[in-house]
């Protein structure tokens, strides 16, 4: 009789897998908390005074928020799960043959196995759609933001030297 369950990771393998995932996530969280959020808080105050080609700083922030984040998430999902999901769709088996799992998991075959990858591709497509929608929203929102004020220009001049570096 063929085993109905996928092979499981040993306890040691599970701990190592979780530690390998926690390390980069923890580093990303620390960099975000220590550096990025403080920099972003200061930048937002004068972002509409900063000009980068045909965009100003507010536009770049809004595009990053409404287009960049959803599109990045879709791409990360595609990179992490895309190949595996395509293989599941082709074979009609989930988990894949010989693939180890974290907990006791019964093999699914046929359409039942294809549900998870189809939902994942649906989420990726939705995120891409949100990015397209977000690009139109940025244009609408940008029209509502007032131009750079004299107060903001003063803040910018006080905190930035000739070379663009922040003064302490």
Phi and psi in degrees as GROMACS dihedral restraints (atoms count N, CA, C in turn):
[ dihedral_restraints ]
;  ai    aj    ak    al  type     phi  dphi    fc
    3     4     5     6     1   -77.5    20    10
    4     5     6     7     1   139.4    20    10
    6     7     8     9     1   -66.6    20    10
    7     8     9    10     1   129.8    20    10
    9    10    11    12     1   -82.6    20    10
   10    11    12    13     1    -5.3    20    10
   12    13    14    15     1  -117.5    20    10
   13    14    15    16     1   145.2    20    10
   15    16    17    18     1   -73.2    20    10
   16    17    18    19     1   151.9    20    10
   18    19    20    21     1   -65.8    20    10
   19    20    21    22     1   144.2    20    10
   21    22    23    24     1  -102.8    20    10
   22    23    24    25     1   152.5    20    10
   24    25    26    27     1   -68.0    20    10
   25    26    27    28     1   147.4    20    10
   27    28    29    30     1   -73.4    20    10
   28    29    30    31     1   167.4    20    10
   30    31    32    33     1   -59.3    20    10
   31    32    33    34     1   -42.6    20    10
   33    34    35    36     1   -63.1    20    10
   34    35    36    37     1   -44.3    20    10
   36    37    38    39     1   -63.0    20    10
   37    38    39    40     1   -39.4    20    10
   39    40    41    42     1   -62.3    20    10
   40    41    42    43     1   -46.1    20    10
   42    43    44    45     1   -62.0    20    10
   43    44    45    46     1   -44.9    20    10
   45    46    47    48     1   -63.7    20    10
   46    47    48    49     1   -41.2    20    10
   48    49    50    51     1   -62.5    20    10
   49    50    51    52     1   -44.3    20    10
   51    52    53    54     1   -65.7    20    10
   52    53    54    55     1   -41.9    20    10
   54    55    56    57     1   -63.3    20    10
   55    56    57    58     1   -40.2    20    10
   57    58    59    60     1   -63.3    20    10
   58    59    60    61     1   -33.3    20    10
   60    61    62    63     1   -79.9    20    10
   61    62    63    64     1   -35.4    20    10
   63    64    65    66     1   -70.3    20    10
   64    65    66    67     1   -33.4    20    10
   66    67    68    69     1   -59.9    20    10
   67    68    69    70     1   -56.1    20    10
   69    70    71    72     1   -66.1    20    10
   70    71    72    73     1   -34.6    20    10
   72    73    74    75     1   -65.3    20    10
   73    74    75    76     1   -41.7    20    10
   75    76    77    78     1   -65.1    20    10
   76    77    78    79     1   -43.0    20    10
   78    79    80    81     1   -62.0    20    10
   79    80    81    82     1   -43.4    20    10
   81    82    83    84     1   -62.1    20    10
   82    83    84    85     1   -42.4    20    10
   84    85    86    87     1   -63.7    20    10
   85    86    87    88     1   -43.3    20    10
   87    88    89    90     1   -63.5    20    10
   88    89    90    91     1   -45.7    20    10
   90    91    92    93     1   -61.3    20    10
   91    92    93    94     1   -41.6    20    10
   93    94    95    96     1   -63.8    20    10
   94    95    96    97     1   -47.6    20    10
   96    97    98    99     1   -68.6    20    10
   97    98    99   100     1   -42.1    20    10
   99   100   101   102     1   -80.3    20    10
  100   101   102   103     1   -40.5    20    10
  102   103   104   105     1  -114.3    20    10
  103   104   105   106     1   -55.5    20    10
  105   106   107   108     1   -62.0    20    10
  106   107   108   109     1   -47.2    20    10
  108   109   110   111     1   -65.4    20    10
  109   110   111   112     1   -38.3    20    10
  111   112   113   114     1   -65.8    20    10
  112   113   114   115     1   -44.6    20    10
  114   115   116   117     1   -62.0    20    10
  115   116   117   118     1   -43.9    20    10
  117   118   119   120     1   -64.2    20    10
  118   119   120   121     1   -41.0    20    10
  120   121   122   123     1   -60.0    20    10
  121   122   123   124     1   -43.1    20    10
  123   124   125   126     1   -70.7    20    10
  124   125   126   127     1   -38.6    20    10
  126   127   128   129     1   -67.7    20    10
  127   128   129   130     1   -39.4    20    10
  129   130   131   132     1   -59.6    20    10
  130   131   132   133     1   -32.0    20    10
  132   133   134   135     1   -62.0    20    10
  133   134   135   136     1   -30.5    20    10
  135   136   137   138     1  -126.2    20    10
  136   137   138   139     1    19.3    20    10
  138   139   140   141     1   -62.2    20    10
  139   140   141   142     1   -35.8    20    10
  141   142   143   144     1   -75.2    20    10
  142   143   144   145     1    -5.9    20    10
  144   145   146   147     1   -90.2    20    10
  145   146   147   148     1   -17.6    20    10
  147   148   149   150     1   -84.7    20    10
  148   149   150   151     1   131.8    20    10
  150   151   152   153     1  -121.8    20    10
  151   152   153   154     1   131.3    20    10
  153   154   155   156     1  -128.4    20    10
  154   155   156   157     1    91.4    20    10
  156   157   158   159     1    67.0    20    10
  157   158   159   160     1  -122.5    20    10
  159   160   161   162     1   -94.4    20    10
  160   161   162   163     1     7.2    20    10
  162   163   164   165     1  -116.4    20    10
  163   164   165   166     1   151.9    20    10
  165   166   167   168     1  -106.2    20    10
  166   167   168   169     1   173.1    20    10
  168   169   170   171     1   -60.5    20    10
  169   170   171   172     1   -37.4    20    10
  171   172   173   174     1   -64.1    20    10
  172   173   174   175     1   -42.8    20    10
  174   175   176   177     1   -59.5    20    10
  175   176   177   178     1   -44.0    20    10
  177   178   179   180     1   -62.8    20    10
  178   179   180   181     1   -41.3    20    10
  180   181   182   183     1   -63.3    20    10
  181   182   183   184     1   -44.8    20    10
  183   184   185   186     1   -66.3    20    10
  184   185   186   187     1   -41.9    20    10
  186   187   188   189     1   -62.7    20    10
  187   188   189   190     1   -39.8    20    10
  189   190   191   192     1   -61.6    20    10
  190   191   192   193     1   -41.4    20    10
  192   193   194   195     1   -72.2    20    10
  193   194   195   196     1   -48.8    20    10
  195   196   197   198     1   -93.0    20    10
  196   197   198   199     1   -17.4    20    10
  198   199   200   201     1  -116.8    20    10
  199   200   201   202     1   -50.1    20    10
  201   202   203   204     1   -64.8    20    10
  202   203   204   205     1   -46.2    20    10
  204   205   206   207     1   -65.6    20    10
  205   206   207   208     1   -51.2    20    10
  207   208   209   210     1   -63.2    20    10
  208   209   210   211     1   -39.4    20    10
  210   211   212   213     1   -67.7    20    10
  211   212   213   214     1   -39.3    20    10
  213   214   215   216     1   -63.1    20    10
  214   215   216   217     1   -42.7    20    10
  216   217   218   219     1   -62.1    20    10
  217   218   219   220     1   -41.4    20    10
  219   220   221   222     1   -62.6    20    10
  220   221   222   223     1   -42.2    20    10
  222   223   224   225     1   -67.7    20    10
  223   224   225   226     1   -38.7    20    10
  225   226   227   228     1   -63.4    20    10
  226   227   228   229     1   -44.7    20    10
  228   229   230   231     1   -59.8    20    10
  229   230   231   232     1   -42.2    20    10
  231   232   233   234     1   -63.3    20    10
  232   233   234   235     1   -44.2    20    10
  234   235   236   237     1   -66.4    20    10
  235   236   237   238     1   -39.3    20    10
  237   238   239   240     1   -80.0    20    10
  238   239   240   241     1   -36.7    20    10
  240   241   242   243     1  -122.7    20    10
  241   242   243   244     1    -5.1    20    10
  243   244   245   246     1   -61.0    20    10
  244   245   246   247     1   -52.7    20    10
  246   247   248   249     1   -62.8    20    10
  247   248   249   250     1   -43.2    20    10
  249   250   251   252     1   -62.8    20    10
  250   251   252   253     1   -43.4    20    10
  252   253   254   255     1   -64.9    20    10
  253   254   255   256     1   -40.2    20    10
  255   256   257   258     1   -62.4    20    10
  256   257   258   259     1   -40.2    20    10
  258   259   260   261     1   -64.1    20    10
  259   260   261   262     1   -40.1    20    10
  261   262   263   264     1   -63.4    20    10
  262   263   264   265     1   -41.5    20    10
  264   265   266   267     1   -63.0    20    10
  265   266   267   268     1   -39.6    20    10
  267   268   269   270     1   -67.9    20    10
  268   269   270   271     1   -47.9    20    10
  270   271   272   273     1   -83.4    20    10
  271   272   273   274     1   -27.5    20    10
  273   274   275   276     1    70.5    20    10
  274   275   276   277     1    33.0    20    10
  276   277   278   279     1  -138.5    20    10
  277   278   279   280     1   132.3    20    10
  279   280   281   282     1  -141.4    20    10
  280   281   282   283     1   126.5    20    10
  282   283   284   285     1   -63.2    20    10
  283   284   285   286     1   160.7    20    10
  285   286   287   288     1   -64.6    20    10
  286   287   288   289     1   157.2    20    10
  288   289   290   291     1   -57.2    20    10
  289   290   291   292     1   127.5    20    10
  291   292   293   294     1    78.9    20    10
  292   293   294   295     1    -2.5    20    10
  294   295   296   297     1   -75.9    20    10
  295   296   297   298     1   130.2    20    10
  297   298   299   300     1   -82.3    20    10
  298   299   300   301     1   151.1    20    10
  300   301   302   303     1  -126.1    20    10
  301   302   303   304     1   162.1    20    10
  303   304   305   306     1   -79.1    20    10
  304   305   306   307     1   -33.4    20    10
  306   307   308   309     1  -134.6    20    10
  307   308   309   310     1   166.1    20    10
  309   310   311   312     1   -56.2    20    10
  310   311   312   313     1   118.3    20    10
  312   313   314   315     1  -133.5    20    10
  313   314   315   316     1   126.3    20    10
  315   316   317   318     1   -79.7    20    10
  316   317   318   319     1   140.1    20    10
  318   319   320   321     1   -64.4    20    10
  319   320   321   322     1   141.5    20    10
  321   322   323   324     1  -115.4    20    10
  322   323   324   325     1   144.5    20    10
  324   325   326   327     1  -128.1    20    10
  325   326   327   328     1   155.9    20    10
  327   328   329   330     1    70.8    20    10
  328   329   330   331     1  -142.0    20    10
  330   331   332   333     1   -63.8    20    10
  331   332   333   334     1   -31.8    20    10
  333   334   335   336     1   -62.5    20    10
  334   335   336   337     1   -34.8    20    10
  336   337   338   339     1   -75.2    20    10
  337   338   339   340     1   -27.8    20    10
  339   340   341   342     1   -82.1    20    10
  340   341   342   343     1   -10.4    20    10
  342   343   344   345     1   -62.4    20    10
  343   344   345   346     1   -50.5    20    10
  345   346   347   348     1   -57.9    20    10
  346   347   348   349     1   -49.0    20    10
  348   349   350   351     1   -64.9    20    10
  349   350   351   352     1   -35.3    20    10
  351   352   353   354     1   -66.6    20    10
  352   353   354   355     1   -39.6    20    10
  354   355   356   357     1   -64.0    20    10
  355   356   357   358     1   -42.8    20    10
  357   358   359   360     1   -61.2    20    10
  358   359   360   361     1   -45.2    20    10
  360   361   362   363     1   -66.0    20    10
  361   362   363   364     1   -33.6    20    10
  363   364   365   366     1   -63.5    20    10
  364   365   366   367     1   -41.5    20    10
  366   367   368   369     1   -63.9    20    10
  367   368   369   370     1   -43.8    20    10
  369   370   371   372     1   -62.5    20    10
  370   371   372   373     1   -42.0    20    10
  372   373   374   375     1   -65.2    20    10
  373   374   375   376     1   -39.6    20    10
  375   376   377   378     1   -63.3    20    10
  376   377   378   379     1   -42.7    20    10
  378   379   380   381     1   -63.1    20    10
  379   380   381   382     1   -39.4    20    10
  381   382   383   384     1   -64.6    20    10
  382   383   384   385     1   -39.9    20    10
  384   385   386   387     1   -64.1    20    10
  385   386   387   388     1   -39.4    20    10
  387   388   389   390     1   -62.7    20    10
  388   389   390   391     1   -36.5    20    10
  390   391   392   393     1   -64.4    20    10
  391   392   393   394     1   -43.0    20    10
  393   394   395   396     1   -63.1    20    10
  394   395   396   397     1   -47.5    20    10
  396   397   398   399     1   -59.4    20    10
  397   398   399   400     1   -41.7    20    10
  399   400   401   402     1   -61.7    20    10
  400   401   402   403     1   -35.6    20    10
  402   403   404   405     1   -63.9    20    10
  403   404   405   406     1   -36.6    20    10
  405   406   407   408     1   -70.4    20    10
  406   407   408   409     1   -37.0    20    10
  408   409   410   411     1   -66.7    20    10
  409   410   411   412     1   -36.3    20    10
  411   412   413   414     1   -60.4    20    10
  412   413   414   415     1   -43.6    20    10
  414   415   416   417     1   -61.6    20    10
  415   416   417   418     1   -41.9    20    10
  417   418   419   420     1   -65.7    20    10
  418   419   420   421     1   -44.5    20    10
  420   421   422   423     1   -67.8    20    10
  421   422   423   424     1   -36.7    20    10
  423   424   425   426     1   -63.3    20    10
  424   425   426   427     1   -32.4    20    10
  426   427   428   429     1   -64.5    20    10
  427   428   429   430     1   -24.7    20    10
  429   430   431   432     1   -87.4    20    10
  430   431   432   433     1    -9.8    20    10
  432   433   434   435     1   -86.6    20    10
  433   434   435   436     1   127.0    20    10
  435   436   437   438     1   -66.9    20    10
  436   437   438   439     1   154.8    20    10
  438   439   440   441     1   -67.3    20    10
  439   440   441   442     1   172.7    20    10
  441   442   443   444     1   -60.9    20    10
  442   443   444   445     1   129.6    20    10
  444   445   446   447     1   -92.3    20    10
  445   446   447   448     1   165.1    20    10
  447   448   449   450     1   -61.5    20    10
  448   449   450   451     1   -37.4    20    10
  450   451   452   453     1   -61.4    20    10
  451   452   453   454     1   -43.7    20    10
  453   454   455   456     1   -65.6    20    10
  454   455   456   457     1   -39.8    20    10
  456   457   458   459     1   -62.1    20    10
  457   458   459   460     1   -38.5    20    10
  459   460   461   462     1   -64.1    20    10
  460   461   462   463     1   -43.2    20    10
  462   463   464   465     1   -61.2    20    10
  463   464   465   466     1   -42.9    20    10
  465   466   467   468     1   -63.8    20    10
  466   467   468   469     1   -42.8    20    10
  468   469   470   471     1   -66.9    20    10
  469   470   471   472     1   -38.1    20    10
  471   472   473   474     1   -67.5    20    10
  472   473   474   475     1   -36.7    20    10
  474   475   476   477     1   -96.6    20    10
  475   476   477   478     1    -3.7    20    10
  477   478   479   480     1  -128.5    20    10
  478   479   480   481     1   130.8    20    10
  480   481   482   483     1   -88.4    20    10
  481   482   483   484     1  -173.7    20    10
  483   484   485   486     1   -56.0    20    10
  484   485   486   487     1   -37.1    20    10
  486   487   488   489     1   -86.7    20    10
  487   488   489   490     1     1.3    20    10
  489   490   491   492     1    91.2    20    10
  490   491   492   493     1     1.5    20    10
  492   493   494   495     1   -84.1    20    10
  493   494   495   496     1   149.1    20    10
  495   496   497   498     1   -73.0    20    10
  496   497   498   499     1   132.6    20    10
  498   499   500   501     1   -77.7    20    10
  499   500   501   502     1   151.5    20    10
